[in-house]
Amino acid sequence: MWQEIDCSLILALALALPRLAAPDSLPTSFLLVSEERRIRGLAPNATSGDLYDVFPPLPTVTRAIGIGYDAVGANVYWTDYTKKAIMRMSLLNETGKPAAAPKMIIPSLVSPDDLAIDWAGRHVYYTDWGLKRIGMASLDGYYAMPVIDSGLDKPRGIALDPEDGRMYWTDWGDRARIERAHMNGAAREILVNTTVVYPNSIVLDFKSRRFYWVDANLDRVESCYFNGTERRLLGKYKATPALHPFGMALLGNYLYWTDWTFRGVIRANLFTAKANRVSWTLSSVSLPMGITTYEAERVYARNGCSRANGGCEQLCLPAPKNE
């Protein structure tokens, strides 16, 4: 289905995409939540929906914000606001336990916020509102480069559609909006720029071809088709004190988001919009920040860069066909 492949001016290795699967010692689906000073793997109880730990919290984390997971290497990635860097840690080592120490893979950032994993092309994309940049690098941190570094104010959440070659992001600056572009930074489009104040996070639902976002000022969850049409309100969630949603992820028929006010995780049914706080134990000195999910049954599509680096001798960055 691929007709356009952008090979940038940076040398890269040719990689074929392995089968995505969690290690045998992990559940077939789980959530990863960053709590600033630690990262936890959680799974919902099949009956109550309450979250329970599926492995010990990852240690030696300073201030984790955005979080992502690469099932091929069982690696967790996060933005570290204190270290001004993107970090990586193997979820399981040879003994089946979390690795002892994280590795800094992208240093010298200013305000690293969210990140997303390109499982097809084997890259990590990130937002940095201090640099007013969307950047990327290989999953090992090589060949780090800006993808978009103009016309951004405070880029926050980011999500990828590697099969279609597009990235989506939120910007909570003076002109709050949601945009998308090719994963090489070309063909930017504003999708949402009305009745939006603090779009904190964005997640893609590949089944319905809709994206969802949370607004921390309006206390609402909304969605649009991937092209920005047919905007819908999933729910406007009022509480006392007011909610402050931050990170968001999709697992099964539920949207999960972290909330600073209630210092926990809230989930909403995609079909009924009914929302409830799920029970878990949060560190008293931390805030719940980013959240991501893994599902073994999810189809992780490939693209033209997945095999033999798309025929490129250099870095392969996809773009949609016929564009």
LUMBA-588742 format. One record per residue: chain; x, y, z of N, C-alpha, C in turn; residue in one letter. Coordinates in steps of 0.001 Angstrom, whole numbers, plus 500000, padded with zeros to 6 digits. Layout:
<setors>
 cadena n_east n_north   n_up ca_east ca_north  ca_up c_east c_north   c_up residuo
      A      X       Y      Z       X        Y      Z      X       Y      Z       A
...
</setors>
This chain:
<setors>
 cadena n_east n_north   n_up ca_east ca_north  ca_up c_east c_north   c_up residuo
      A 500810  498798 500000  500000   500000 500000 500850  501262 500000       M
      A 502159  501088 500105  503039   502256 500225 503523  502709 498868       W
      A 503423  504005 498642  503887   504573 497391 504951  505643 497593       Q
      A 505058  506153 498822  506041   507195 499077 506857  506844 500303       E
      A 508157  506809 500159  509069   506572 501270 510106  507675 501253       I
      A 510274  508331 502390  511255   509399 502497 512491  508856 503183       D
      A 513612  508862 502501  514878   508434 503086 515656  509692 503452       C
      A 515818  509942 504746  516482   511169 505158 517979  511053 504969       S
      A 518685  512119 505287  520124   512178 505036 520913  511620 506205       L
      A 520370  510610 506856  521048   510001 508001 521138  508509 507781       I
      A 522307  507950 508022  522531   506523 507830 521737  505728 508861       L
      A 521142  504633 508443  520418   503771 509373 520579  502331 508943       A
      A 520331  501426 509880  520430   499997 509598 519138  499498 508971       L
      A 519228  498504 508129  518045   497864 507547 517538  496822 508528       A
      A 516272  496961 508904  515707   496070 509905 514398  495478 509402       L
      A 514178  494209 509654  512881   493585 509421 512156  493554 510754       A
      A 510851  493771 510750  510082   493852 511982 509796  492466 512531       L
      A 510273  492153 513753  509946   490861 514355 508478  490824 514782       P
      A 508020  489638 515121  506658   489494 515620 506561  490154 516989       R
      A 505514  490951 517193  505329   491635 518456 504667  490700 519449       L
      A 505329  490475 520553  504759   489620 521586 505412  489943 522908       A
      A 504640  489886 523965  505205   490101 525283 505952  488855 525736       A
      A 506971  489009 526585  507637   487825 527135 506636  486919 527840       P
      A 506956  485622 527894  506030   484642 528450 505641  484948 529890       D
      A 506535  485624 530623  506256   485892 532031 505363  487107 532243       S
      A 504963  487797 531163  504086   488961 531273 502677  488589 530825       L
      A 501669  489310 531326  500303   489045 530872 500122  489460 529423       P
      A 499049  489011 528825  498813   489291 527406 498333  490717 527176       T
      A 497917  491399 528210  497582   492816 528099 497861  493493 529435       S
      A 498345  494714 529384  498634   495447 530617 498799  496926 530304       F
      A 498802  497728 531356  499054   499154 531258 500390  499468 531917       L
      A 501061  500465 531397  502247   501022 532041 501927  502457 532440       L
      A 502168  502787 533698  501864   504113 534224 503117  504696 534855       V
      A 503442  505923 534482  504560   506612 535123 504025  507427 536295       S
      A 504686  507273 537440  504314   507993 538653 505419  508974 539043       E
      A 506020  509602 538073  507151   510497 538302 508379  509727 538773       E
      A 508347  509153 539967  509539   508534 540541 509598  507022 540354       R
      A 508595  506451 539737  508639   505025 539438 507666  504729 538296       R
      A 507849  503570 537692  506995   503130 536594 506391  501794 536982       I
      A 505078  501683 536775  504383   500482 537208 503688  499805 536046       R
      A 503697  498469 536082  502932   497669 535154 501679  497174 535837       G
      A 500535  497480 535261  499251   497191 535899 498318  496481 534941       L
      A 497464  495648 535466  496456   494967 534654 495113  495092 535349       A
      A 494016  495210 534580  492694   495339 535197 492120  493994 535597       P
      A 491516  493951 536766  490782   492773 537186 489620  492543 536238       N
      A 489420  491314 535783  488413   491018 534766 486999  491335 535241       A
      A 486772  491287 536552  485426   491523 537083 485224  492959 537537       T
      A 486105  493426 538408  485924   494754 539003 486554  495876 538194       S
      A 487562  495532 537395  488288   496559 536664 489391  497204 537472       G
      A 489489  496880 538773  490548   497445 539597 491912  496988 539088       D
      A 492914  497833 539264  494242   497557 538733 495119  496887 539777       L
      A 495914  495927 539327  496864   495267 540213 498220  495192 539516       Y
      A 499284  495159 540317  500637   495135 539772 500939  493783 539148       D
      A 501566  493786 537957  501939   492545 537291 503445  492300 537354       V
      A 504203  493292 537789  505627   493115 538081 506043  494237 539020       F
      A 507179  494091 539719  507600   495130 540653 507832  496449 539928       P
      A 507561  497590 540579  507801   498888 539950 509246  499021 539487       P
      A 509441  499667 538341  510793   499872 537838 511502  500902 538706       L
      A 512737  500617 539108  513458   501501 540033 514231  502592 539293       P
      A 514932  503407 540086  515890   504423 539618 515294  505342 538565       T
      A 514054  505767 538789  513408   506739 537921 513354  508061 538669       V
      A 513679  509163 537999  513658   510453 538676 512319  511150 538477       T
      A 512042  511668 537281  510749   512309 537040 510236  511918 535669       R
      A 509556  510789 535613  509042   510257 534358 507726  510943 534005       A
      A 507590  511338 532743  506363   511987 532266 505697  511079 531226       I
      A 506044  511252 529936  505489   510408 528893 506088  509015 528934       G
      A 505343  508030 528440  505807   506643 528512 505371  505883 527271       I
      A 506215  504943 526822  505909   504093 525678 506511  502719 525880       G
      A 506030  501752 525107  506489   500367 525253 506726  499755 523888       Y
      A 507887  499118 523727  508225   498371 522514 508240  496893 522859       D
      A 507242  496162 522350  507092   494756 522705 508180  493875 522104       A
      A 508812  494312 521014  509842   493488 520389 511005  493263 521347       V
      A 511477  494321 521947  512595   494205 522882 512175  494203 524325       G
      A 510854  494251 524598  510334   494376 525963 510976  495553 526675       A
      A 511075  496681 525952  511700   497882 526492 510666  498955 526799       N
      A 510830  499597 527948  510014   500734 528343 510798  502006 528063       V
      A 510128  502990 527470  510738   504288 527175 509968  505364 527928       Y
      A 510686  506367 528424  509996   507477 529060 510797  508768 528924       W
      A 510060  509887 528992  510714   511190 529043 511002  511503 530504       T
      A 512207  511966 530770  512624   512291 532133 512839  513799 532216       D
      A 511941  514473 532935  511992   515933 532991 513183  516434 533791       Y
      A 513614  515666 534777  514776   516075 535583 516071  515908 534804       T
      A 516236  514779 534141  517450   514527 533377 517446  515212 532016       K
      A 516293  515779 531618  516152   516439 530317 516544  515466 529202       K
      A 515934  514294 529236  516364   513228 528325 515238  512225 528132       A
      A 515446  511343 527168  514590   510171 526988 515370  508956 527448       I
      A 514716  508150 528271  515348   507015 528904 514740  505719 528391       M
      A 515501  504624 528573  515024   503295 528192 515457  502284 529236       R
      A 514597  501319 529489  514936   500226 530393 514291  498952 529878       M
      A 515034  497873 529918  514470   496574 529562 513493  496148 530641       S
      A 512307  495761 530226  511300   495375 531198 511688  494098 531923       L
      A 512304  493171 531196  512737   491911 531792 514166  491606 531378       L
      A 514982  491193 532345  516333   490752 532007 516370  489231 531938       N
      A 517541  488683 531955  517674   487236 531789 517007  486444 532909       E
      A 516835  487068 534073  516231   486373 535203 514722  486557 535253       T
      A 514169  487291 534272  512731   487516 534261 512278  488628 535171       G
      A 513225  489451 535656  512896   490579 536522 513296  491885 535830       K
      A 512726  493016 536278  513105   494289 535674 514597  494521 535731       P
      A 515146  495144 534675  516573   495428 534627 516958  496384 535749       A
      A 518246  496410 536055  518709   497145 537228 518803  498642 537009       A
      A 519094  499088 535813  519345   500510 535611 518852  500943 534242       A
      A 518307  502156 534156  517873   502681 532855 519054  503224 532071       P
      A 518838  503418 530778  519864   503966 529898 519341  505236 529249       K
      A 520151  506279 529253  519791   507513 528588 520078  507360 527100       M
      A 519046  507526 526254  519260   507330 524824 519202  508633 524027       I
      A 518474  509651 524524  518441   510956 523849 518657  512021 524915       I
      A 519859  512587 525006  520155   513607 526013 519902  515022 525471       P
      A 520218  516005 526302  520282   517420 525901 518953  517973 525406       S
      A 517850  517533 526022  516551   518124 525733 516281  519237 526748       L
      A 515173  519925 526597  514853   521043 527492 513631  520730 528341       V
      A 512508  520465 527707  511277   520121 528420 510616  518922 527741       S
      A 511252  517754 527796  510671   516572 527144 509354  516198 527810       P
      A 508335  515941 526988  507006   515747 527551 506460  514362 527224       D
      A 505898  514174 526046  505301   512893 525702 506163  512184 524662       D
      A 505899  510882 524465  506583   510137 523415 505675  509045 522883       L
      A 506021  508529 521709  505274   507446 521077 506240  506557 520326       A
      A 505953  505267 520290  506816   504283 519639 506299  503979 518238       I
      A 507184  504089 517262  506907   503655 515888 507349  502207 515788       D
      A 506410  501277 516021  506762   499858 516058 507096  499309 514674       W
      A 506626  499953 513621  506886   499465 512267 508256  499902 511768       A
      A 508585  501163 511949  509871   501678 511468 510981  501619 512487       G
      A 510637  501252 513756  511615   501104 514838 512211  502447 515245       R
      A 511323  503424 515512  511731   504749 515944 510960  505153 517196       H
      A 511447  506173 517871  510716   506832 518942 510537  508298 518558       V
      A 509320  508794 518696  508997   510200 518462 508690  510854 519810       Y
      A 508995  512132 519951  508770   512799 521230 508414  514265 521024       Y
      A 507781  514854 522037  507515   516293 522053 508402  516947 523100       T
      A 508844  518162 522806  509629   518969 523743 509116  520406 523626       D
      A 508304  520842 524609  507711   522170 524497 508723  523268 524814       W
      A 509812  522928 525492  510861   523921 525712 511598  524260 524428       G
      A 511849  523247 523619  512485   523444 522321 511475  523755 521223       L
      A 510163  523651 521548  509095   523823 520553 509359  522893 519369       K
      A 509455  521600 519703  509917   520622 518716 509196  519299 518861       R
      A 508994  518651 517719  508715   517225 517667 509951  516578 517065       I
      A 510543  515652 517789  511772   515015 517335 511618  513511 517261       G
      A 512643  512858 516731  512633   511402 516631 514051  510884 516609       M
      A 514166  509584 516810  515449   508884 516749 515152  507405 516594       A
      A 516194  506616 516349  516008   505168 516366 515717  504736 517798       S
      A 515236  503521 517970  514912   503046 519304 516139  502877 520189       L
      A 517321  502916 519588  518560   502905 520360 519064  504310 520643       D
      A 518350  505320 520138  518746   506698 520362 519667  507277 519316       G
      A 519986  506502 518264  520871   507007 517218 520106  507904 516248       Y
      A 520856  508780 515594  520330   509603 514509 519199  510527 514971       Y
      A 519283  511028 516210  518251   511931 516723 518174  513182 515856       A
      A 516961  513582 515528  516775   514716 514635 515402  515343 514874       M
      A 515235  516646 514615  513906   517242 514669 513082  516838 513458       P
      A 511814  516598 513675  510893   516336 512571 510107  517601 512243       V
      A 509647  518296 513279  509009   519607 513131 509586  520520 514208       I
      A 510130  521649 513808  510692   522589 514772 510311  524031 514455       D
      A 509182  524210 513800  508660   525553 513543 507140  525513 513634       S
      A 506550  526630 514004  505098   526707 514082 504491  525950 515238       G
      A 505291  525560 516223  504801   524892 517424 504902  525846 518606       L
      A 503973  525725 519551  504008   526556 520745 504360  525699 521957       D
      A 503413  524871 522402  503660   523959 523512 503138  522571 523144       K
      A 503853  521860 522276  503406   520508 521895 503411  519592 523107       P
      A 502330  518808 523268  502184   517965 524454 502044  516495 524090       R
      A 500823  516030 523854  500626   514618 523561 500932  514283 522114       G
      A 501383  513050 521875  501692   512609 520514 501267  511155 520345       I
      A 500757  510826 519165  500348   509460 518829 500698  509202 517377       A
      A 500979  507938 517042  501447   507566 515708 500511  506562 515057       L
      A 500388  506697 513743  499718   505706 512906 500732  505239 511868       D
      A 501631  504316 512221  502696   503914 511293 502185  503305 509994       P
      A 501047  502615 510043  500537   502006 508821 500171  503071 507788       E
      A 499613  504160 508250  499213   505245 507351 500303  506298 507208       D
      A 501369  506209 508010  502476   507148 507887 502187  508532 508423       G
      A 501313  508632 509446  500965   509937 509998 501184  509985 511510       R
      A 501442  511183 512007  501531   511423 513441 500524  512498 513825       M
      A 500027  512403 515054  499026   513316 515589 499567  513888 516894       Y
      A 499288  515171 517158  499769   515744 518414 498848  516853 518890       W
      A 498920  517127 520198  498185   518232 520801 499148  519360 521110       T
      A 498633  520582 521129  499429   521768 521468 498572  522634 522381       D
      A 499045  522870 523618  498262   523636 524581 498795  525048 524771       W
      A 499378  525607 523719  499872   526972 523780 498751  527989 523664       G
      A 499110  529223 523308  498120   530299 523220 497046  529988 522188       D
      A 497391  529269 521143  496416   528847 520130 496286  527322 520201       R
      A 495589  526874 521237  495467   525437 521476 494851  524751 520264       A
      A 495372  523574 519943  494905   522885 518738 495387  521433 518745       R
      A 494843  520665 517815  495310   519313 517527 495662  519268 516051       I
      A 496847  518738 515752  497322   518684 514372 497741  517270 514005       E
      A 497942  517079 512700  498575   515866 512227 499478  516225 511050       R
      A 500396  515311 510753  501311   515492 509623 501832  514121 509232       A
      A 502483  514052 508079  503205   512838 507731 504296  512617 508776       H
      A 504713  511390 508932  505733   511097 509937 507103  511638 509572       M
      A 507229  512205 508370  508457   512912 508007 508317  514418 508217       N
      A 507182  514849 508791  506968   516252 509102 506247  517046 508032       G
      A 505996  516460 506880  505355   517177 505773 503835  517171 505933       A
      A 503194  518047 505165  501733   518075 505007 501009  518233 506343       A
      A 501335  519281 507096  500656   519534 508361 499207  519953 508142       R
      A 498332  519476 509031  496919   519824 508991 496442  520136 510404       E
      A 495691  521210 510565  495020   521487 511832 493683  520756 511820       I
      A 493478  519885 512792  492261   519080 512863 491229  519669 513818       L
      A 491689  520227 514937  490804   520802 515949 491436  522093 516460       V
      A 490711  523201 516395  491216   524456 516960 490108  525326 517531       N
      A 488932  524739 517761  487826   525448 518398 487367  524668 519620       T
      A 486932  525389 520642  486470   524794 521898 487485  523761 522393       T
      A 488702  524204 522483  489786   523390 523025 490723  524330 523767       V
      A 491090  523976 524987  491886   524861 525840 493193  524210 526262       V
      A 493088  523038 526852  494274   522361 527399 494235  520902 526967       Y
      A 494437  520633 525672  494424   519232 525212 495672  518511 525694       P
      A 495495  517684 526692  496644   517120 527385 497200  515866 526730       N
      A 496342  515024 526183  496806   513748 525657 495927  513329 524494       S
      A 496464  512452 523648  495741   511979 522467 496045  510507 522264       I
      A 495037  509752 521840  495213   508321 521583 494405  507960 520343       V
      A 494905  506999 519574  494261   506578 518333 493536  505253 518533       L
      A 492315  505188 518024  491546   503941 518008 491537  503448 516566       D
      A 492336  502429 516280  492497   501969 514905 491280  501202 514395       F
      A 490454  500704 515296  489251   499995 514860 488223  500967 514292       K
      A 487973  502053 515000  486972   503021 514554 487567  504116 513683       S
      A 488904  504158 513605  489609   505215 512875 489264  506585 513446       R
      A 489214  506636 514776  488963   507896 515467 490097  508162 516442       R
      A 490373  509444 516719  491298   509794 517783 490522  510438 518924       F
      A 490984  510182 520150  490384   510721 521366 491379  511646 522049       Y
      A 490852  512668 522711  491725   513530 523493 491007  513968 524773       W
      A 491785  514301 525782  491249   514838 527035 491658  516299 527140       V
      A 490745  517119 527660  491015   518538 527870 490971  518806 529366       D
      A 492124  519180 529936  492222   519348 531384 491517  520601 531876       A
      A 491191  521523 530982  490467   522722 531370 488961  522512 531266       N
      A 488515  521857 530225  487086   521658 529983 486544  520388 530621       L
      A 487442  519540 531160  487044   518289 531819 486186  517424 530906       D
      A 486626  517266 529676  485838   516484 528732 486742  515578 527910       R
      A 486134  514520 527392  486787   513610 526464 486017  513684 525150       V
      A 486738  513948 524061  486104   514073 522755 486833  513208 521739       E
      A 486227  513077 520567  486855   512295 519508 486473  512840 518148       S
      A 487287  512522 517162  487038   512827 515750 487543  511659 514920       C
      A 487068  511576 513685  487713   510684 512744 489137  511171 512504       Y
      A 489979  510287 511993  491381   510621 511790 491580  511864 510923       F
      A 490607  512189 510073  490741   513381 509226 490150  514623 509872       N
      A 489727  514516 511133  489222   515665 511862 487736  515913 511738       G
      A 487012  515054 511055  485580   515253 510859 484771  514525 511936       T
      A 483481  514860 511998  482505   514239 512890 482995  514232 514337       E
      A 483182  515418 514858  483603   515582 516252 482482  515149 517191       R
      A 482830  514374 518200  481845   513867 519148 482350  514060 520567       R
      A 481416  514323 521456  481710   514399 522880 481426  513041 523505       L
      A 482477  512386 524020  482262   511115 524710 481637  511364 526069       L
      A 482175  512341 526786  481628   512647 528102 482239  513911 528663       G
      A 481447  514660 529418  481935   515828 530160 481859  515447 531627       K
      A 483009  515298 532246  483080   514684 533559 483364  515741 534622       Y
      A 482341  516066 535400  482469   517041 536465 482620  516331 537800       K
      A 483471  516895 538638  483688   516328 539958 484105  517452 540896       A
      A 484043  517190 542180  484491   518140 543194 485533  517467 544066       T
      A 486778  517949 544061  487284   519061 543252 487345  518687 541765       P
      A 487647  519680 540915  487636   519481 539471 488683  518468 539048       A
      A 488374  517710 538014  489322   516755 537459 490490  517477 536813       L
      A 491618  516765 536706  492751   517264 535925 493360  516082 535173       H
      A 492739  515683 534043  493261   514540 533276 494587  514877 532623       P
      A 495487  513885 532567  496813   514136 531999 497129  513166 530870       F
      A 497524  511930 531181  497831   510939 530147 496613  510115 529799       G
      A 496608  509511 528601  495455   508725 528166 495912  507548 527331       M
      A 495189  506425 527454  495501   505212 526694 494224  504436 526463       A
      A 494276  503490 525534  493131   502678 525148 493465  501209 525380       L
      A 492564  500499 526052  492729   499071 526281 491362  498412 526194       L
      A 491181  497550 525180  489882   496928 524979 488824  497963 524636       G
      A 487715  497917 525351  486626   498864 525124 486664  500048 526075       N
      A 487819  500288 526696  487910   501342 527693 489028  502333 527369       Y
      A 488716  503612 527634  489735   504648 527676 490178  504801 529125       L
      A 491472  504847 529336  492027   505090 530662 492743  506432 530637       Y
      A 492580  507214 531708  493405   508406 531810 493849  508625 533254       W
      A 495023  509190 533389  495550   509527 534699 494990  510876 535111       T
      A 494748  511039 536398  494155   512281 536893 494935  512791 538095       D
      A 495354  514054 538023  496159   514633 539107 495325  514955 540337       W
      A 494083  515374 540151  493267   515741 541298 492995  514536 542190       T
      A 492597  513433 541586  492264   512235 542345 493453  511294 542500       F
      A 494608  511706 541945  495843   510949 542099 495630  509473 541774       R
      A 495025  509240 540614  494741   507868 540230 494402  507751 538764       G
      A 493746  506651 538427  493385   506347 537047 491867  506275 536936       V
      A 491332  506893 535900  489903   506855 535605 489734  506154 534263       I
      A 488683  505361 534145  488420   504723 532863 486972  504987 532442       R
      A 486782  505062 531130  485451   505311 530582 485171  504296 529491       A
      A 483957  503767 529478  483539   502821 528443 483327  503573 527134       N
      A 483909  503077 526053  483822   503748 524761 482393  503791 524227       L
      A 481563  502850 524638  480226   502738 524064 479151  503390 524933       F
      A 479342  503373 526255  478345   503970 527142 478784  505308 527712       T
      A 480096  505605 527624  480699   506827 528176 480709  506831 529697       A
      A 480186  505779 530331  480201   505722 531788 481639  505645 532286       K
      A 481965  506487 533266  483330   506565 533774 483350  506265 535262       A
      A 484429  505665 535716  484616   505414 537137 486095  505397 537459       N
      A 486379  505759 538685  487755   505693 539165 488078  504241 539501       R
      A 489198  503735 539009  489580   502362 539308 490507  502340 540509       V
      A 490399  501298 541293  491140   501212 542543 492571  500765 542282       S
      A 493505  501464 542914  494910   501071 542890 495623  501804 544018       W
      A 496878  501469 544247  497651   502098 545302 498728  502969 544676       T
      A 498661  504285 544947  499588   505249 544370 500548  505744 545431       L
      A 501799  505929 545042  502776   506495 545962 502306  507864 546447       S
      A 502473  508140 547726  501978   509394 548306 502787  510601 547868       S
      A 503949  510386 547275  504804   511513 546901 504841  511714 545393       V
      A 503992  511040 544657  504049   511107 543205 502690  511445 542612       S
      A 502730  511943 541376  501529   512158 540594 501492  511149 539457       L
      A 500299  510644 539107  500208   509775 537927 500371  510614 536672       P
      A 501265  510220 535792  501591   511030 534625 501158  510318 533338       M
      A 502127  509777 532598  501814   509122 531339 501250  507732 531535       G
      A 500566  507246 530513  499994   505904 530552 499998  505339 529137       I
      A 500338  504072 529004  500317   503396 527707 499870  501962 527931       T
      A 499557  501250 526847  499031   499901 526978 499707  498951 526005       T
      A 499606  497669 526320  500026   496601 525406 498928  495562 525356       Y
      A 498572  495113 524163  497602   494041 523964 498166  493044 522969       E
      A 498310  491798 523382  498861   490781 522488 497956  490547 521284       A
      A 496639  490740 521444  495706   490478 520359 495620  491631 519363       E
      A 496170  492790 519721  496111   493925 518815 496966  493652 517577       R
      A 496483  494023 516424  497235   493850 515182 498157  495051 514998       V
      A 499452  494816 515104  500444   495872 514926 500885  495867 513471       Y
      A 500273  496727 512690  500491   496726 511242 501923  497122 510888       A
      A 502361  496656 509741  503657   497047 509198 503453  498113 508123       R
      A 504560  498659 507672  504490   499598 506564 505692  499384 505651       N
      A 505870  500290 504714  506936   500126 503736 508331  500193 504305       G
      A 508462  500660 505541  509779   500724 506184 510070  499490 507030       C
      A 509100  498582 507156  509244   497476 508096 510235  496413 507639       S
      A 510399  496256 506353  511284   495214 505846 512375  495845 504990       R
      A 513608  495445 505270  514773   495924 504503 514831  497441 504460       A
      A 514348  498072 505552  514406   499527 505681 513753  500243 504506       N
      A 512729  499616 503913  512015   500234 502812 512839  500404 501552       G
      A 513944  499648 501451  514825   499804 500295 515727  501014 500390       G
      A 515717  501687 501526  516529   502889 501716 517909  502527 502249       C
      A 518899  503249 501828  520222   503121 502413 520339  503997 503650       E
      A 519402  504901 503806  519411   505827 504925 518153  505641 505741       Q
      A 517872  506585 506661  516705   506471 507531 515413  506482 506732       L
      A 514523  505563 507033  513266   505420 506287 512138  506053 507092       C
      A 511558  507100 506535  510406   507764 507163 509227  507691 506215       L
      A 508135  507065 506621  507025   506824 505704 506138  508052 505533       P
      A 505371  508037 504472  504332   509015 504215 503178  508291 503551       A
      A 501943  508802 503681  500784   508113 503102 500876  508002 501588       P
      A 500240  506997 501052  500229   506811 499613 499412  507929 498956       K
      A 499753  508217 497730  499048   509207 496894 499086  510613 497484       N
      A 500056  510883 498361  500180   512240 498908 501624  512681 498841       E
</setors>
